Amino acid sequence: MSVSSLSVAPVSNTKAHVTVVILVIVNLLNYMDRFTIAGIPINVQRFYHIDDEKMGLLQTMFFVSYTLLSPIAGYFGDRWHRKYIMVMGLVLWICVTLCSSFVPAHLFPLFMLTRCLVGVGEASYSTIAPTILSDLFVGSKRMKMLGFFYFAVPVGSGCGYVLGWAVTRLTNQWQWSLRITPLFGIVCVLLLVYLHQDPPRGQAEGAARLQTTSWITDLRSLILNPAFMLVSGGFTCSTFILGAVTWFGVQLIQLGLNATHDDPNAWKAYNPGTLSGKPNISVRSIVVLRSRLKLVHRFCATECNKANLADCCLVHNICAY
């Protein structure tokens, strides 16, 4: 089936920006939910009577399903209406997340299965949303919109930590932190259904009557693209490291703080405020550093046609050290 057989009307500039806002909100909510449990690890461990190994297995199961389903979601995203795929994925994510909050203490394997299914729902969205932005904008504006889209990753992750802690403290039940995000998810589904319009594939670059190719052909073209393979490999390595740090970071920091007291093994209630009580200097430093890197990037972009790849290598090496 040709892509052009899916009759899609061009998207106006106003609707394109509305789509950006919707996708950013959904991405923000996506990472809020992903790291809600990471903000309340001790509560989950005490409820299900599990150790750190099984706690880490929750994140592992999520990434296994996410990794296996992402290529499949991408395959159908090239051949079917992307709006419907994202909506179905979000509906699945809402249902599974809400159901996971009602899993009793003696059924930890079932809770682990629900977190696995959350990865299925998120895969259907995360692999498709960037392609929509690429079809709406071109050139430097596309980079800005993608940067805005991915800016929701650290913001959403931080909000997830705070949300898990705040709701748990307010209700004295960590399960309620998993019942808040589905409410926002329903709003996101309505926004996608009524306000989002799928752009024609290749609209931003003036492409017309694009034809689909076989999956084998797609994989071969990707494997033979050295830039894509190197960037994907670097991103995989950085995600591996950051995933472990973000999942166990709360416990490590809290244990480090507790080590300054008489009983280093004593666990005190996690309060994000104690870990972010002096954020002003750090925030100002990040803003200043970002502005300097932006100037460097603009200079490199005028002098070198591989500035984007150079930026990726530089930033990833800095983060690694």
Secondary structure, DSSP 8 states (H G I E B T S, - for coil): --GGGS------HHHHHHHHHHHHHHHHHHHHHHTTGGGSHHHHHHHHT--HHHHHHHHHHHHHHHHHHHHHHHHHHTTS-HHHHHHHHHHHHHHHHHHHTT--TT-HHHHHHHHHHHHHHHHHHHTTHHHHHHHH--THHHHHHHHHHHTHHHHHHHHHHHHHHHHHHHHS-GGGHHHHHHHHHHHHHHHHHHH-----TTGGGT--S-----HHHHHHHHHT-HHHHHHHHHHHHHHHHHHHHHHHHHHHHHHHHHTTSS-TT------HHHHSSSHHHHHHHHHHHHHHHHHHHHHHHHH-TTHHHHHHHHHHHHHH-
